[in-house]
Amino acid sequence: MNSTSTKNNQGFVTLTISLILLIAVTLISMFSVKSISLENKIANNSYRSDIALQAAEASVASAFNYLSVDPDVDGDNAIDSVFDTDGDGIGDNNEMDISSARAVITVDDMSGGEMTLVQIRSIGFSDDNSARRVISLVVANVDPLPNTPNNPMTTRGAVVINGSATVHNPEGHSTIWSGNDIDMGSNNSTATNVADPGDAGYPGCMDTPMTCDTVSSSNRLTAGLDIIEHDSSLGALTPAEMFINFFGMDPVTYRDSMVSIDSTPGTVNGDAHLANYEVIWVEGDATINNITMGCTSAQNGANVC
């Protein structure tokens, strides 16, 4: 009797332990599966969040590129859409697919119609629209040359022209302004040209670049009224004062905040060729030969773009 009871008790204990182990294994398995599922969900959410952020960032970059050139290409006195979907050079849509993601952007003029202060708000969506990231910022259009001189060549030192050169100013009456001597050289082709008072559109044509006819004013033998030399107010400036006078801030601050291409004398030709809406910084003596700046295609001779 005692032997049978002992065996029954042993069997009960074994069964109980087995059930406990089975339950424990089941719970551990369920927890492991749930943990793996949660990790996968977190990883997927993180991936889709990154995709949405990348779409929002790409959209902001596109807005910068478009607005920096001209926020109103179609000339309707309102900021254009920033995505050019039909390739005609004019933005026509504020929504764009970026790889498998999508971005929607809004650009609001905060400057009362001047389009110099805009708010950009970009919303990026993941491929399944489960994630959304928002980037919002206010951008100011800062004039890189706030105190623009009225003539194309300005120096606090001397001007010496070797070889042939023509200095044009169809928007004004001054061409070379110097704080020291101006030497036009000995080449018969050297000349300065200013807006022609005989142009039918004069003087109104000077308000629109490159529309006035021009007339020769100075050459190697004759210095016209367009040339200003030995101006003490210019020649007495220190280099730093000269810089601040035209660029509105000291050189270090300007270089850090405004320069888009930091070049060298050896690379400036390649950096400046076909550059548009760029501020190019070069320190040292540089020789610039046979390049076109401010146009998207190379120009020769007197051709303009």
Salt bridges, closest charged atoms under 4 A:
GLU95 OE2 - ARG102 NH1 3.08
ASP127 OD1 - ARG48 NE 3.33
ASP128 OD2 - ARG48 NE 2.83
ASP181 OD1 - HIS230 NE2 2.59
ASP262 OD1 - ARG255 NH2 2.86
GLU283 OE2 - ARG255 NH1 2.69
